[in-house]
Amino acid sequence: MAEKVAKTGVKRQDGYLYFIDKAGDVSRVKMARGGKKGGKAEKVTKAGVKKETGYLYFIDKAGDVSRAKMVRRGKGGKAAKPKAKKKKK
């Protein structure tokens, strides 16, 4: 189950992708459609969310910032296993 982290009440507009940026604020970017490129990200509201590893942060239906615990851990914990190299014949 998800838990609310910050109440922002963002009203969504069609044609935009809303996300939590690296600073923990709500941003949006114009979606790429029909071969046209998307736009540059713009901040919608300042939420100032401090992200913890192991959680997925998203904007819920009410327009608030929520988080859900990930089943698989993200990059935060261990380093990735090195891939085995293929032998040449």
PyMOL Python script that loads the backbone (N, CA, C, O; Angstrom):
from pymol import cmd

cmd.read_pdbstr("""\
ATOM      1  N   MET A   1       0.833  -1.189   0.000  1.00  0.00           N
ATOM      2  CA  MET A   1       0.000   0.000   0.000  1.00  0.00           C
ATOM      3  C   MET A   1       0.873   1.245   0.000  1.00  0.00           C
ATOM      4  O   MET A   1       1.978   1.244   0.543  1.00  0.00           O
ATOM      5  N   ALA A   2       0.383   2.270  -0.593  1.00  0.00           N
ATOM      6  CA  ALA A   2       1.132   3.527  -0.676  1.00  0.00           C
ATOM      7  C   ALA A   2       0.791   4.428   0.511  1.00  0.00           C
ATOM      8  O   ALA A   2      -0.299   4.355   1.079  1.00  0.00           O
ATOM      9  N   GLU A   3       1.740   5.267   0.862  1.00  0.00           N
ATOM     10  CA  GLU A   3       1.518   6.245   1.929  1.00  0.00           C
ATOM     11  C   GLU A   3       1.808   7.643   1.388  1.00  0.00           C
ATOM     12  O   GLU A   3       2.729   7.828   0.593  1.00  0.00           O
ATOM     13  N   LYS A   4       1.019   8.622   1.821  1.00  0.00           N
ATOM     14  CA  LYS A   4       1.208  10.005   1.368  1.00  0.00           C
ATOM     15  C   LYS A   4       2.431  10.593   2.055  1.00  0.00           C
ATOM     16  O   LYS A   4       2.626  10.427   3.259  1.00  0.00           O
ATOM     17  N   VAL A   5       3.246  11.281   1.273  1.00  0.00           N
ATOM     18  CA  VAL A   5       4.456  11.897   1.800  1.00  0.00           C
ATOM     19  C   VAL A   5       4.264  13.409   1.924  1.00  0.00           C
ATOM     20  O   VAL A   5       4.644  14.009   2.929  1.00  0.00           O
ATOM     21  N   ALA A   6       3.667  14.022   0.887  1.00  0.00           N
ATOM     22  CA  ALA A   6       3.442  15.472   0.890  1.00  0.00           C
ATOM     23  C   ALA A   6       2.140  15.783   0.167  1.00  0.00           C
ATOM     24  O   ALA A   6       1.830  15.182  -0.861  1.00  0.00           O
ATOM     25  N   LYS A   7       1.377  16.733   0.718  1.00  0.00           N
ATOM     26  CA  LYS A   7       0.135  17.163   0.068  1.00  0.00           C
ATOM     27  C   LYS A   7       0.462  18.335  -0.841  1.00  0.00           C
ATOM     28  O   LYS A   7       0.860  19.405  -0.381  1.00  0.00           O
ATOM     29  N   THR A   8       0.288  18.117  -2.149  1.00  0.00           N
ATOM     30  CA  THR A   8       0.577  19.177  -3.116  1.00  0.00           C
ATOM     31  C   THR A   8      -0.669  19.586  -3.886  1.00  0.00           C
ATOM     32  O   THR A   8      -0.789  20.742  -4.291  1.00  0.00           O
ATOM     33  N   GLY A   9      -1.597  18.659  -4.096  1.00  0.00           N
ATOM     34  CA  GLY A   9      -2.843  18.962  -4.796  1.00  0.00           C
ATOM     35  C   GLY A   9      -2.641  19.448  -6.220  1.00  0.00           C
ATOM     36  O   GLY A   9      -3.287  20.405  -6.647  1.00  0.00           O
ATOM     37  N   VAL A  10      -1.745  18.794  -6.962  1.00  0.00           N
ATOM     38  CA  VAL A  10      -1.440  19.190  -8.338  1.00  0.00           C
ATOM     39  C   VAL A  10      -2.618  18.854  -9.247  1.00  0.00           C
ATOM     40  O   VAL A  10      -3.121  17.730  -9.230  1.00  0.00           O
ATOM     41  N   LYS A  11      -3.052  19.823 -10.032  1.00  0.00           N
ATOM     42  CA  LYS A  11      -4.094  19.602 -11.038  1.00  0.00           C
ATOM     43  C   LYS A  11      -3.386  19.245 -12.336  1.00  0.00           C
ATOM     44  O   LYS A  11      -2.575  20.019 -12.843  1.00  0.00           O
ATOM     45  N   ARG A  12      -3.695  18.069 -12.869  1.00  0.00           N
ATOM     46  CA  ARG A  12      -3.011  17.602 -14.074  1.00  0.00           C
ATOM     47  C   ARG A  12      -3.647  18.147 -15.339  1.00  0.00           C
ATOM     48  O   ARG A  12      -4.857  18.356 -15.415  1.00  0.00           O
ATOM     49  N   GLN A  13      -2.799  18.370 -16.325  1.00  0.00           N
ATOM     50  CA  GLN A  13      -3.231  18.861 -17.621  1.00  0.00           C
ATOM     51  C   GLN A  13      -2.908  17.781 -18.656  1.00  0.00           C
ATOM     52  O   GLN A  13      -1.861  17.140 -18.564  1.00  0.00           O
ATOM     53  N   ASP A  14      -3.781  17.569 -19.632  1.00  0.00           N
ATOM     54  CA  ASP A  14      -3.550  16.555 -20.659  1.00  0.00           C
ATOM     55  C   ASP A  14      -2.300  16.881 -21.470  1.00  0.00           C
ATOM     56  O   ASP A  14      -1.982  18.045 -21.711  1.00  0.00           O
ATOM     57  N   GLY A  15      -1.595  15.818 -21.887  1.00  0.00           N
ATOM     58  CA  GLY A  15      -0.417  15.987 -22.733  1.00  0.00           C
ATOM     59  C   GLY A  15       0.875  16.203 -21.974  1.00  0.00           C
ATOM     60  O   GLY A  15       1.912  16.448 -22.591  1.00  0.00           O
ATOM     61  N   TYR A  16       0.846  16.119 -20.640  1.00  0.00           N
ATOM     62  CA  TYR A  16       2.043  16.310 -19.824  1.00  0.00           C
ATOM     63  C   TYR A  16       2.294  15.087 -18.953  1.00  0.00           C
ATOM     64  O   TYR A  16       1.359  14.429 -18.499  1.00  0.00           O
ATOM     65  N   LEU A  17       3.575  14.793 -18.726  1.00  0.00           N
ATOM     66  CA  LEU A  17       3.990  13.723 -17.835  1.00  0.00           C
ATOM     67  C   LEU A  17       4.461  14.380 -16.540  1.00  0.00           C
ATOM     68  O   LEU A  17       5.360  15.220 -16.563  1.00  0.00           O
ATOM     69  N   TYR A  18       3.866  14.006 -15.422  1.00  0.00           N
ATOM     70  CA  TYR A  18       4.209  14.576 -14.117  1.00  0.00           C
ATOM     71  C   TYR A  18       5.082  13.590 -13.353  1.00  0.00           C
ATOM     72  O   TYR A  18       4.818  12.388 -13.367  1.00  0.00           O
ATOM     73  N   PHE A  19       6.126  14.093 -12.684  1.00  0.00           N
ATOM     74  CA  PHE A  19       7.060  13.226 -11.969  1.00  0.00           C
ATOM     75  C   PHE A  19       7.712  13.983 -10.818  1.00  0.00           C
ATOM     76  O   PHE A  19       7.596  15.204 -10.713  1.00  0.00           O
ATOM     77  N   ILE A  20       8.402  13.232  -9.955  1.00  0.00           N
ATOM     78  CA  ILE A  20       9.159  13.813  -8.842  1.00  0.00           C
ATOM     79  C   ILE A  20      10.604  13.943  -9.322  1.00  0.00           C
ATOM     80  O   ILE A  20      11.225  12.941  -9.676  1.00  0.00           O
ATOM     81  N   ASP A  21      11.145  15.155  -9.340  1.00  0.00           N
ATOM     82  CA  ASP A  21      12.508  15.344  -9.841  1.00  0.00           C
ATOM     83  C   ASP A  21      13.541  15.037  -8.752  1.00  0.00           C
ATOM     84  O   ASP A  21      13.184  14.657  -7.637  1.00  0.00           O
ATOM     85  N   LYS A  22      14.814  15.206  -9.084  1.00  0.00           N
ATOM     86  CA  LYS A  22      15.900  14.867  -8.153  1.00  0.00           C
ATOM     87  C   LYS A  22      15.879  15.708  -6.886  1.00  0.00           C
ATOM     88  O   LYS A  22      16.335  15.259  -5.835  1.00  0.00           O
ATOM     89  N   ALA A  23      15.355  16.922  -6.979  1.00  0.00           N
ATOM     90  CA  ALA A  23      15.277  17.804  -5.810  1.00  0.00           C
ATOM     91  C   ALA A  23      14.092  17.452  -4.914  1.00  0.00           C
ATOM     92  O   ALA A  23      13.947  18.019  -3.831  1.00  0.00           O
ATOM     93  N   GLY A  24      13.236  16.515  -5.360  1.00  0.00           N
ATOM     94  CA  GLY A  24      12.072  16.123  -4.572  1.00  0.00           C
ATOM     95  C   GLY A  24      10.858  16.991  -4.818  1.00  0.00           C
ATOM     96  O   GLY A  24       9.907  16.961  -4.038  1.00  0.00           O
ATOM     97  N   ASP A  25      10.874  17.770  -5.897  1.00  0.00           N
ATOM     98  CA  ASP A  25       9.752  18.638  -6.252  1.00  0.00           C
ATOM     99  C   ASP A  25       8.947  18.015  -7.390  1.00  0.00           C
ATOM    100  O   ASP A  25       9.436  17.125  -8.086  1.00  0.00           O
ATOM    101  N   VAL A  26       7.714  18.483  -7.579  1.00  0.00           N
ATOM    102  CA  VAL A  26       6.864  17.981  -8.652  1.00  0.00           C
ATOM    103  C   VAL A  26       7.173  18.777  -9.919  1.00  0.00           C
ATOM    104  O   VAL A  26       7.103  20.006  -9.930  1.00  0.00           O
ATOM    105  N   SER A  27       7.516  18.053 -10.983  1.00  0.00           N
ATOM    106  CA  SER A  27       7.815  18.684 -12.269  1.00  0.00           C
ATOM    107  C   SER A  27       6.959  18.049 -13.345  1.00  0.00           C
ATOM    108  O   SER A  27       6.351  16.998 -13.138  1.00  0.00           O
ATOM    109  N   ARG A  28       6.918  18.705 -14.508  1.00  0.00           N
ATOM    110  CA  ARG A  28       6.183  18.144 -15.634  1.00  0.00           C
ATOM    111  C   ARG A  28       6.957  18.411 -16.915  1.00  0.00           C
ATOM    112  O   ARG A  28       7.754  19.345 -17.000  1.00  0.00           O
ATOM    113  N   VAL A  29       6.700  17.563 -17.912  1.00  0.00           N
ATOM    114  CA  VAL A  29       7.339  17.702 -19.212  1.00  0.00           C
ATOM    115  C   VAL A  29       6.310  17.333 -20.273  1.00  0.00           C
ATOM    116  O   VAL A  29       5.494  16.435 -20.067  1.00  0.00           O
ATOM    117  N   LYS A  30       6.348  18.024 -21.401  1.00  0.00           N
ATOM    118  CA  LYS A  30       5.415  17.748 -22.493  1.00  0.00           C
ATOM    119  C   LYS A  30       5.757  16.384 -23.077  1.00  0.00           C
ATOM    120  O   LYS A  30       6.924  16.086 -23.331  1.00  0.00           O
ATOM    121  N   MET A  31       4.728  15.549 -23.290  1.00  0.00           N
ATOM    122  CA  MET A  31       4.956  14.207 -23.815  1.00  0.00           C
ATOM    123  C   MET A  31       5.252  14.248 -25.307  1.00  0.00           C
ATOM    124  O   MET A  31       4.666  15.038 -26.047  1.00  0.00           O
ATOM    125  N   ALA A  32       6.168  13.391 -25.739  1.00  0.00           N
ATOM    126  CA  ALA A  32       6.496  13.279 -27.157  1.00  0.00           C
ATOM    127  C   ALA A  32       5.351  12.565 -27.868  1.00  0.00           C
ATOM    128  O   ALA A  32       4.881  11.524 -27.408  1.00  0.00           O
ATOM    129  N   ARG A  33       4.907  13.120 -28.977  1.00  0.00           N
ATOM    130  CA  ARG A  33       3.790  12.545 -29.732  1.00  0.00           C
ATOM    131  C   ARG A  33       4.082  12.569 -31.225  1.00  0.00           C
ATOM    132  O   ARG A  33       4.522  13.587 -31.759  1.00  0.00           O
ATOM    133  N   GLY A  34       3.837  11.453 -31.897  1.00  0.00           N
ATOM    134  CA  GLY A  34       3.901  11.381 -33.352  1.00  0.00           C
ATOM    135  C   GLY A  34       5.205  11.851 -33.965  1.00  0.00           C
ATOM    136  O   GLY A  34       5.186  12.612 -34.932  1.00  0.00           O
ATOM    137  N   GLY A  35       6.332  11.420 -33.431  1.00  0.00           N
ATOM    138  CA  GLY A  35       7.621  11.810 -33.984  1.00  0.00           C
ATOM    139  C   GLY A  35       8.123  13.159 -33.502  1.00  0.00           C
ATOM    140  O   GLY A  35       9.286  13.497 -33.719  1.00  0.00           O
ATOM    141  N   LYS A  36       7.268  13.934 -32.852  1.00  0.00           N
ATOM    142  CA  LYS A  36       7.699  15.219 -32.295  1.00  0.00           C
ATOM    143  C   LYS A  36       8.376  14.966 -30.960  1.00  0.00           C
ATOM    144  O   LYS A  36       7.980  14.074 -30.209  1.00  0.00           O
ATOM    145  N   LYS A  37       9.393  15.752 -30.673  1.00  0.00           N
ATOM    146  CA  LYS A  37      10.097  15.596 -29.405  1.00  0.00           C
ATOM    147  C   LYS A  37       9.311  16.240 -28.279  1.00  0.00           C
ATOM    148  O   LYS A  37       8.480  17.120 -28.504  1.00  0.00           O
ATOM    149  N   GLY A  38       9.589  15.788 -27.063  1.00  0.00           N
ATOM    150  CA  GLY A  38       8.952  16.377 -25.887  1.00  0.00           C
ATOM    151  C   GLY A  38       9.586  17.715 -25.556  1.00  0.00           C
ATOM    152  O   GLY A  38      10.422  18.215 -26.309  1.00  0.00           O
ATOM    153  N   GLY A  39       9.199  18.285 -24.454  1.00  0.00           N
ATOM    154  CA  GLY A  39       9.723  19.591 -24.068  1.00  0.00           C
ATOM    155  C   GLY A  39      10.734  19.495 -22.949  1.00  0.00           C
ATOM    156  O   GLY A  39      11.222  18.415 -22.619  1.00  0.00           O
ATOM    157  N   LYS A  40      11.042  20.648 -22.368  1.00  0.00           N
ATOM    158  CA  LYS A  40      11.965  20.737 -21.243  1.00  0.00           C
ATOM    159  C   LYS A  40      11.145  20.678 -19.956  1.00  0.00           C
ATOM    160  O   LYS A  40      10.026  21.188 -19.903  1.00  0.00           O
ATOM    161  N   ALA A  41      11.703  20.056 -18.926  1.00  0.00           N
ATOM    162  CA  ALA A  41      10.985  19.908 -17.658  1.00  0.00           C
ATOM    163  C   ALA A  41      10.814  21.260 -16.974  1.00  0.00           C
ATOM    164  O   ALA A  41      11.725  22.089 -16.970  1.00  0.00           O
ATOM    165  N   GLU A  42       9.631  21.468 -16.396  1.00  0.00           N
ATOM    166  CA  GLU A  42       9.366  22.689 -15.634  1.00  0.00           C
ATOM    167  C   GLU A  42       8.786  22.312 -14.276  1.00  0.00           C
ATOM    168  O   GLU A  42       7.985  21.383 -14.177  1.00  0.00           O
ATOM    169  N   LYS A  43       9.190  23.035 -13.225  1.00  0.00           N
ATOM    170  CA  LYS A  43       8.693  22.758 -11.878  1.00  0.00           C
ATOM    171  C   LYS A  43       7.250  23.226 -11.757  1.00  0.00           C
ATOM    172  O   LYS A  43       6.899  24.321 -12.197  1.00  0.00           O
ATOM    173  N   VAL A  44       6.408  22.369 -11.148  1.00  0.00           N
ATOM    174  CA  VAL A  44       5.008  22.719 -10.925  1.00  0.00           C
ATOM    175  C   VAL A  44       4.845  23.244  -9.503  1.00  0.00           C
ATOM    176  O   VAL A  44       4.319  24.338  -9.298  1.00  0.00           O
ATOM    177  N   THR A  45       5.295  22.463  -8.521  1.00  0.00           N
ATOM    178  CA  THR A  45       5.267  22.892  -7.118  1.00  0.00           C
ATOM    179  C   THR A  45       6.519  22.398  -6.408  1.00  0.00           C
ATOM    180  O   THR A  45       7.149  21.427  -6.827  1.00  0.00           O
ATOM    181  N   LYS A  46       6.864  23.082  -5.331  1.00  0.00           N
ATOM    182  CA  LYS A  46       7.984  22.648  -4.499  1.00  0.00           C
ATOM    183  C   LYS A  46       7.437  21.783  -3.385  1.00  0.00           C
ATOM    184  O   LYS A  46       6.630  22.234  -2.573  1.00  0.00           O
ATOM    185  N   ALA A  47       7.881  20.534  -3.349  1.00  0.00           N
ATOM    186  CA  ALA A  47       7.458  19.619  -2.296  1.00  0.00           C
ATOM    187  C   ALA A  47       8.603  19.369  -1.318  1.00  0.00           C
ATOM    188  O   ALA A  47       8.368  19.166  -0.127  1.00  0.00           O
ATOM    189  N   GLY A  48       9.836  19.383  -1.812  1.00  0.00           N
ATOM    190  CA  GLY A  48      11.010  19.179  -0.968  1.00  0.00           C
ATOM    191  C   GLY A  48      11.047  17.815  -0.311  1.00  0.00           C
ATOM    192  O   GLY A  48      11.427  17.698   0.854  1.00  0.00           O
ATOM    193  N   VAL A  49      10.656  16.779  -1.046  1.00  0.00           N
ATOM    194  CA  VAL A  49      10.612  15.415  -0.507  1.00  0.00           C
ATOM    195  C   VAL A  49      12.022  14.843  -0.474  1.00  0.00           C
ATOM    196  O   VAL A  49      12.736  14.887  -1.475  1.00  0.00           O
ATOM    197  N   LYS A  50      12.424  14.308   0.672  1.00  0.00           N
ATOM    198  CA  LYS A  50      13.703  13.620   0.803  1.00  0.00           C
ATOM    199  C   LYS A  50      13.448  12.151   0.475  1.00  0.00           C
ATOM    200  O   LYS A  50      12.701  11.475   1.183  1.00  0.00           O
ATOM    201  N   LYS A  51      14.065  11.659  -0.593  1.00  0.00           N
ATOM    202  CA  LYS A  51      13.813  10.293  -1.052  1.00  0.00           C
ATOM    203  C   LYS A  51      14.650   9.291  -0.270  1.00  0.00           C
ATOM    204  O   LYS A  51      15.833   9.518  -0.014  1.00  0.00           O
ATOM    205  N   GLU A  52      14.024   8.181   0.106  1.00  0.00           N
ATOM    206  CA  GLU A  52      14.712   7.072   0.761  1.00  0.00           C
ATOM    207  C   GLU A  52      14.868   5.948  -0.242  1.00  0.00           C
ATOM    208  O   GLU A  52      14.020   5.770  -1.116  1.00  0.00           O
ATOM    209  N   THR A  53      15.949   5.187  -0.121  1.00  0.00           N
ATOM    210  CA  THR A  53      16.138   4.060  -1.028  1.00  0.00           C
ATOM    211  C   THR A  53      15.128   2.971  -0.692  1.00  0.00           C
ATOM    212  O   THR A  53      14.724   2.817   0.461  1.00  0.00           O
ATOM    213  N   GLY A  54      14.727   2.220  -1.708  1.00  0.00           N
ATOM    214  CA  GLY A  54      13.781   1.131  -1.507  1.00  0.00           C
ATOM    215  C   GLY A  54      12.333   1.545  -1.669  1.00  0.00           C
ATOM    216  O   GLY A  54      11.436   0.728  -1.460  1.00  0.00           O
ATOM    217  N   TYR A  55      12.080   2.796  -2.039  1.00  0.00           N
ATOM    218  CA  TYR A  55      10.711   3.295  -2.232  1.00  0.00           C
ATOM    219  C   TYR A  55      10.550   3.872  -3.632  1.00  0.00           C
ATOM    220  O   TYR A  55      11.482   4.447  -4.193  1.00  0.00           O
ATOM    221  N   LEU A  56       9.359   3.709  -4.182  1.00  0.00           N
ATOM    222  CA  LEU A  56       8.991   4.312  -5.460  1.00  0.00           C
ATOM    223  C   LEU A  56       8.118   5.520  -5.159  1.00  0.00           C
ATOM    224  O   LEU A  56       7.077   5.388  -4.515  1.00  0.00           O
ATOM    225  N   TYR A  57       8.533   6.697  -5.619  1.00  0.00           N
ATOM    226  CA  TYR A  57       7.791   7.934  -5.370  1.00  0.00           C
ATOM    227  C   TYR A  57       6.991   8.299  -6.609  1.00  0.00           C
ATOM    228  O   TYR A  57       7.507   8.220  -7.724  1.00  0.00           O
ATOM    229  N   PHE A  58       5.731   8.699  -6.427  1.00  0.00           N
ATOM    230  CA  PHE A  58       4.854   9.023  -7.547  1.00  0.00           C
ATOM    231  C   PHE A  58       3.804  10.031  -7.122  1.00  0.00           C
ATOM    232  O   PHE A  58       3.654  10.328  -5.936  1.00  0.00           O
ATOM    233  N   ILE A  59       3.069  10.562  -8.112  1.00  0.00           N
ATOM    234  CA  ILE A  59       1.973  11.493  -7.848  1.00  0.00           C
ATOM    235  C   ILE A  59       0.681  10.701  -7.951  1.00  0.00           C
ATOM    236  O   ILE A  59       0.392  10.120  -8.997  1.00  0.00           O
ATOM    237  N   ASP A  60      -0.099  10.669  -6.876  1.00  0.00           N
ATOM    238  CA  ASP A  60      -1.323   9.863  -6.857  1.00  0.00           C
ATOM    239  C   ASP A  60      -2.481  10.596  -7.530  1.00  0.00           C
ATOM    240  O   ASP A  60      -2.316  11.704  -8.040  1.00  0.00           O
ATOM    241  N   LYS A  61      -3.663   9.958  -7.523  1.00  0.00           N
ATOM    242  CA  LYS A  61      -4.835  10.515  -8.209  1.00  0.00           C
ATOM    243  C   LYS A  61      -5.271  11.855  -7.636  1.00  0.00           C
ATOM    244  O   LYS A  61      -5.835  12.677  -8.357  1.00  0.00           O
ATOM    245  N   ALA A  62      -5.021  12.088  -6.354  1.00  0.00           N
ATOM    246  CA  ALA A  62      -5.396  13.353  -5.719  1.00  0.00           C
ATOM    247  C   ALA A  62      -4.388  14.467  -6.024  1.00  0.00           C
ATOM    248  O   ALA A  62      -4.615  15.624  -5.669  1.00  0.00           O
ATOM    249  N   GLY A  63      -3.267  14.117  -6.684  1.00  0.00           N
ATOM    250  CA  GLY A  63      -2.246  15.110  -7.009  1.00  0.00           C
ATOM    251  C   GLY A  63      -1.222  15.301  -5.910  1.00  0.00           C
ATOM    252  O   GLY A  63      -0.465  16.272  -5.925  1.00  0.00           O
ATOM    253  N   ASP A  64      -1.192  14.377  -4.948  1.00  0.00           N
ATOM    254  CA  ASP A  64      -0.239  14.455  -3.842  1.00  0.00           C
ATOM    255  C   ASP A  64       0.932  13.504  -4.094  1.00  0.00           C
ATOM    256  O   ASP A  64       0.819  12.569  -4.886  1.00  0.00           O
ATOM    257  N   VAL A  65       2.056  13.748  -3.416  1.00  0.00           N
ATOM    258  CA  VAL A  65       3.224  12.885  -3.546  1.00  0.00           C
ATOM    259  C   VAL A  65       3.051  11.705  -2.597  1.00  0.00           C
ATOM    260  O   VAL A  65       2.825  11.884  -1.401  1.00  0.00           O
ATOM    261  N   SER A  66       3.162  10.495  -3.147  1.00  0.00           N
ATOM    262  CA  SER A  66       3.038   9.271  -2.358  1.00  0.00           C
ATOM    263  C   SER A  66       4.241   8.385  -2.624  1.00  0.00           C
ATOM    264  O   SER A  66       5.004   8.609  -3.564  1.00  0.00           O
ATOM    265  N   ARG A  67       4.395   7.374  -1.780  1.00  0.00           N
ATOM    266  CA  ARG A  67       5.472   6.413  -1.995  1.00  0.00           C
ATOM    267  C   ARG A  67       4.984   5.015  -1.676  1.00  0.00           C
ATOM    268  O   ARG A  67       4.095   4.826  -0.845  1.00  0.00           O
ATOM    269  N   ALA A  68       5.580   4.030  -2.352  1.00  0.00           N
ATOM    270  CA  ALA A  68       5.260   2.624  -2.133  1.00  0.00           C
ATOM    271  C   ALA A  68       6.572   1.866  -2.002  1.00  0.00           C
ATOM    272  O   ALA A  68       7.546   2.165  -2.694  1.00  0.00           O
ATOM    273  N   LYS A  69       6.590   0.885  -1.112  1.00  0.00           N
ATOM    274  CA  LYS A  69       7.796   0.095  -0.906  1.00  0.00           C
ATOM    275  C   LYS A  69       8.009  -0.804  -2.111  1.00  0.00           C
ATOM    276  O   LYS A  69       7.079  -1.470  -2.568  1.00  0.00           O
ATOM    277  N   MET A  70       9.237  -0.825  -2.629  1.00  0.00           N
ATOM    278  CA  MET A  70       9.548  -1.667  -3.786  1.00  0.00           C
ATOM    279  C   MET A  70       9.840  -3.085  -3.325  1.00  0.00           C
ATOM    280  O   MET A  70      10.445  -3.300  -2.274  1.00  0.00           O
ATOM    281  N   VAL A  71       9.404  -4.042  -4.122  1.00  0.00           N
ATOM    282  CA  VAL A  71       9.657  -5.443  -3.795  1.00  0.00           C
ATOM    283  C   VAL A  71      11.133  -5.743  -3.996  1.00  0.00           C
ATOM    284  O   VAL A  71      11.769  -6.388  -3.163  1.00  0.00           O
ATOM    285  N   ARG A  72      11.663  -5.271  -5.107  1.00  0.00           N
ATOM    286  CA  ARG A  72      13.093  -5.434  -5.369  1.00  0.00           C
ATOM    287  C   ARG A  72      13.796  -4.139  -4.985  1.00  0.00           C
ATOM    288  O   ARG A  72      13.258  -3.051  -5.192  1.00  0.00           O
ATOM    289  N   ARG A  73      14.982  -4.255  -4.431  1.00  0.00           N
ATOM    290  CA  ARG A  73      15.705  -3.055  -4.023  1.00  0.00           C
ATOM    291  C   ARG A  73      16.232  -2.301  -5.220  1.00  0.00           C
ATOM    292  O   ARG A  73      16.509  -2.888  -6.267  1.00  0.00           O
ATOM    293  N   GLY A  74      16.369  -1.004  -5.064  1.00  0.00           N
ATOM    294  CA  GLY A  74      16.931  -0.163  -6.111  1.00  0.00           C
ATOM    295  C   GLY A  74      18.445  -0.226  -6.097  1.00  0.00           C
ATOM    296  O   GLY A  74      19.017  -1.161  -5.536  1.00  0.00           O
ATOM    297  N   LYS A  75      19.101   0.746  -6.700  1.00  0.00           N
ATOM    298  CA  LYS A  75      20.557   0.792  -6.796  1.00  0.00           C
ATOM    299  C   LYS A  75      21.208   1.173  -5.470  1.00  0.00           C
ATOM    300  O   LYS A  75      22.421   1.030  -5.319  1.00  0.00           O
ATOM    301  N   GLY A  76      20.428   1.651  -4.512  1.00  0.00           N
ATOM    302  CA  GLY A  76      20.965   2.217  -3.290  1.00  0.00           C
ATOM    303  C   GLY A  76      21.814   1.298  -2.444  1.00  0.00           C
ATOM    304  O   GLY A  76      22.823   1.743  -1.898  1.00  0.00           O
ATOM    305  N   GLY A  77      21.452   0.032  -2.309  1.00  0.00           N
ATOM    306  CA  GLY A  77      22.128  -0.873  -1.390  1.00  0.00           C
ATOM    307  C   GLY A  77      23.449  -1.405  -1.903  1.00  0.00           C
ATOM    308  O   GLY A  77      24.491  -0.775  -1.723  1.00  0.00           O
ATOM    309  N   LYS A  78      23.410  -2.557  -2.539  1.00  0.00           N
ATOM    310  CA  LYS A  78      24.619  -3.216  -3.022  1.00  0.00           C
ATOM    311  C   LYS A  78      25.005  -2.721  -4.405  1.00  0.00           C
ATOM    312  O   LYS A  78      24.192  -2.171  -5.147  1.00  0.00           O
ATOM    313  N   ALA A  79      26.270  -2.936  -4.723  1.00  0.00           N
ATOM    314  CA  ALA A  79      26.715  -2.650  -6.092  1.00  0.00           C
ATOM    315  C   ALA A  79      26.216  -3.775  -6.991  1.00  0.00           C
ATOM    316  O   ALA A  79      26.051  -4.907  -6.536  1.00  0.00           O
ATOM    317  N   ALA A  80      25.982  -3.478  -8.230  1.00  0.00           N
ATOM    318  CA  ALA A  80      25.489  -4.477  -9.179  1.00  0.00           C
ATOM    319  C   ALA A  80      26.563  -5.530  -9.421  1.00  0.00           C
ATOM    320  O   ALA A  80      27.758  -5.241  -9.377  1.00  0.00           O
ATOM    321  N   LYS A  81      26.113  -6.765  -9.679  1.00  0.00           N
ATOM    322  CA  LYS A  81      27.055  -7.840  -9.961  1.00  0.00           C
ATOM    323  C   LYS A  81      27.686  -7.604 -11.325  1.00  0.00           C
ATOM    324  O   LYS A  81      26.996  -7.216 -12.267  1.00  0.00           O
ATOM    325  N   PRO A  82      28.984  -7.834 -11.439  1.00  0.00           N
ATOM    326  CA  PRO A  82      29.601  -7.685 -12.764  1.00  0.00           C
ATOM    327  C   PRO A  82      29.131  -8.805 -13.683  1.00  0.00           C
ATOM    328  O   PRO A  82      28.971  -9.946 -13.250  1.00  0.00           O
ATOM    329  N   LYS A  83      28.912  -8.476 -14.950  1.00  0.00           N
ATOM    330  CA  LYS A  83      28.450  -9.470 -15.914  1.00  0.00           C
ATOM    331  C   LYS A  83      29.620 -10.347 -16.328  1.00  0.00           C
ATOM    332  O   LYS A  83      30.755  -9.885 -16.439  1.00  0.00           O
ATOM    333  N   ALA A  84      29.319 -11.633 -16.555  1.00  0.00           N
ATOM    334  CA  ALA A  84      30.345 -12.564 -17.004  1.00  0.00           C
ATOM    335  C   ALA A  84      30.700 -12.258 -18.451  1.00  0.00           C
ATOM    336  O   ALA A  84      29.818 -12.022 -19.277  1.00  0.00           O
ATOM    337  N   LYS A  85      31.993 -12.264 -18.753  1.00  0.00           N
ATOM    338  CA  LYS A  85      32.430 -11.987 -20.116  1.00  0.00           C
ATOM    339  C   LYS A  85      32.326 -13.250 -20.953  1.00  0.00           C
ATOM    340  O   LYS A  85      32.605 -14.350 -20.476  1.00  0.00           O
ATOM    341  N   LYS A  86      31.918 -13.080 -22.213  1.00  0.00           N
ATOM    342  CA  LYS A  86      31.821 -14.216 -23.128  1.00  0.00           C
ATOM    343  C   LYS A  86      33.201 -14.528 -23.683  1.00  0.00           C
ATOM    344  O   LYS A  86      33.995 -13.635 -23.977  1.00  0.00           O
ATOM    345  N   LYS A  87      33.460 -15.821 -23.815  1.00  0.00           N
ATOM    346  CA  LYS A  87      34.742 -16.245 -24.373  1.00  0.00           C
ATOM    347  C   LYS A  87      34.654 -16.246 -25.885  1.00  0.00           C
ATOM    348  O   LYS A  87      33.645 -16.657 -26.458  1.00  0.00           O
ATOM    349  N   LYS A  88      35.722 -15.780 -26.534  1.00  0.00           N
ATOM    350  CA  LYS A  88      35.775 -15.806 -27.996  1.00  0.00           C
ATOM    351  C   LYS A  88      36.222 -17.182 -28.453  1.00  0.00           C
ATOM    352  O   LYS A  88      37.045 -17.833 -27.809  1.00  0.00           O
ATOM    353  N   LYS A  89      35.669 -17.612 -29.574  1.00  0.00           N
ATOM    354  CA  LYS A  89      36.038 -18.935 -30.110  1.00  0.00           C
ATOM    355  C   LYS A  89      37.243 -18.845 -30.988  1.00  0.00           C
ATOM    356  O   LYS A  89      37.693 -19.858 -31.523  1.00  0.00           O
TER     357      LYS A  89
END
""", "prot")
cmd.dss("prot")
cmd.show_as("cartoon", "prot")
cmd.util.cbc("prot")
cmd.orient("prot")
